[in-house]
Amino acid sequence: MRPLVQILIVVSSSTLMACSEGDDAAAAPTAIAEPAPLLEPLDAPMPDSLQDAAEDIEPLPPRPAPRRPNAGEAGPMTADQMQARALRGFQRADADSDDVVTTAEIEQAVAAGQTGARAWTRADRDGDGRLTRQEFQSVVAWRFQRLDSDGNGSVSAAERQAARQPAD
């Protein structure tokens, strides 16, 4: 940073001199001086002590992944798009890929931060502790119909936001 400041000072002073000299400055270009070498401060840490200090630092814990906006969050979402998005979540939770999400798999998904347990347990309509793909898809279809307040076949961002607001 210091050499940059020195260069800027030299260029600024040359420009000022050129402006004050008028037309004569255009005829004689000014030379730019080389910056002075950068010297280490006397109290700079030695490389060995930097290595020791780096080894003493504990690594930070991993940060959770930032929440990505939902697919179609900005625009309208059709029933097929909502089903596809929900199915991806179902497949992530279905660890053994048997088209059934069990209570243990729900607990794993919750621990991984994929979802909230309440939503999954509410989707288990027959209360047997197992959420089949068919049960899940019927709940998603019901949810879509509930969100599509104007009945136009798509759920807008405004309709999604209105559904998040508590009922008065």
N, C-alpha and C positions, 0 to 999 in steps of 0.2 A: 504494500500500500504506500509506503514511503517513497519509492522511486516514482510512482504515479503522481504523487503530490508535487515532487520536484519538477517533473516534466511539465505539469500544468502551470507551475509558477514560471518556468522558463518561457513556455509558449505564450502565456498571458503577458509577461513583460515584453516579449518580442513584438507582440501585436500592439501593445500600447506604444512602444517606440516607433513602430511603423506608422501608426495613426498620427503621432505627433510630428513625424518628419515629413509627412505629406507625400509628394510624388517621388522624392529621393529614395524612400524606403522600397519602392517597387523595383528600382534599378539595382539595389544592393541587397541580396538575400542575407538574412541574419543566420548565424550558425547556432545550432542548439547544442548546449553543453551536455556532456555525459553526466548522468547522475552519480553521486558519490556511492561507493559500495556500502551495502547494508551490513552493519555490524551487529552481532548478538549482544543483547543487554548483559550486564555483568551478573545479574541475578537470575539468568535463564537456567532452568533445570538441566541437568546433565542427561544424556540419552539413557544411561543405565537406570537412573532414578525414575525416568518416565516409564520404562518397561516394568519396573517393580510396582509403580503406582497402578499401571494398567492391570497387573495380575491381582492386585488387592481389590479391585472393583468387582462387585457382584453383578451378574447380568440382570437386566430388568425382566420381570415376568412377561410372558407373551401377552400382547394386547388382543382383546377380542376383535374379530373382524367387524368392520363397519357395516351397519345395516344398509343393505342395498334396497333401492326402491323396488316395489313390486312391479312385475311386468304389467304394462298397461296402466300404471298408476296415474300418469299424466292425462291419458285419454280414455275414451270409452272401452269397456271390456265386454265381449260377447260371452254367451254361456259356454261355448266351446273353448274360448281362451281361459275362462275361469276354471273349467274342468281340467284343462291341460296343466295349468299352474298348480292346482290342488293335487293332481295326480303325481307331479314331480315331488311334492312334499310327502305324499303317501309313500312313494317309492324310496325316498331317503329314510323314512322312519321304518319301513319294512326291511329290517336288516337281513332276514333270511330269504327274502324274495318269494314268499309263499302266498302272496296276496291277502295276508291277514296281519294286522298290526296288533300285537299282544300288549298286555300291561307292561311287561318287561321292556319291550321295544319302545313304548311310549316314554317310559322312564329314561331310557337311553337317549331318546330324541330331546327330551326336556333338558337332560344334563348337558347335551351338546349345544343347547341354546337354539335348537331348530324350531321349537314351538312351545306353546303353553299347554300344560297337562289338561286344564279345564276344557279347552276346545276339543281335545281328542276324546275325553271321557263323555262329553255331551254328545259327540257324534255316534257313540256306541248306543244306538237306540234300544236294542233289546237287553242291554246291561249285562251281557255274558262275559265281559272283560276282553272281548276280541272284536276288533273292528275290521270287517271284511271290506274288500274293494267296492262291492255293490252297496253296502251300507254307507260307505264314505261318499260314493258318487251321488247317492240319493240325497244325502245331507247337503252336498255342494249345490245340487240342482235346487233344493228347497231354499238355500241361502241366496242363490242368484235371484230367484223369484221374489224373495223378500226385499232384496236390495234394489231391484228394478222397479222403483216406485211409479214411474210413468208408463211402464209396460211397453216400451219401444224395442225390447230385445237386446238392449245393451245397458250396462251400468256405467254411468259417468263418474268422474272424480267427485263431482258435487254430491251425487247419490251415495257414494262410499263415505264421504265426509259426514253427510247427514246421518248415516247409520251409526257412526262412531259417537255422535252426540247423545248424552243421556236424555231419556224421555222425561218430559216435564210432568 
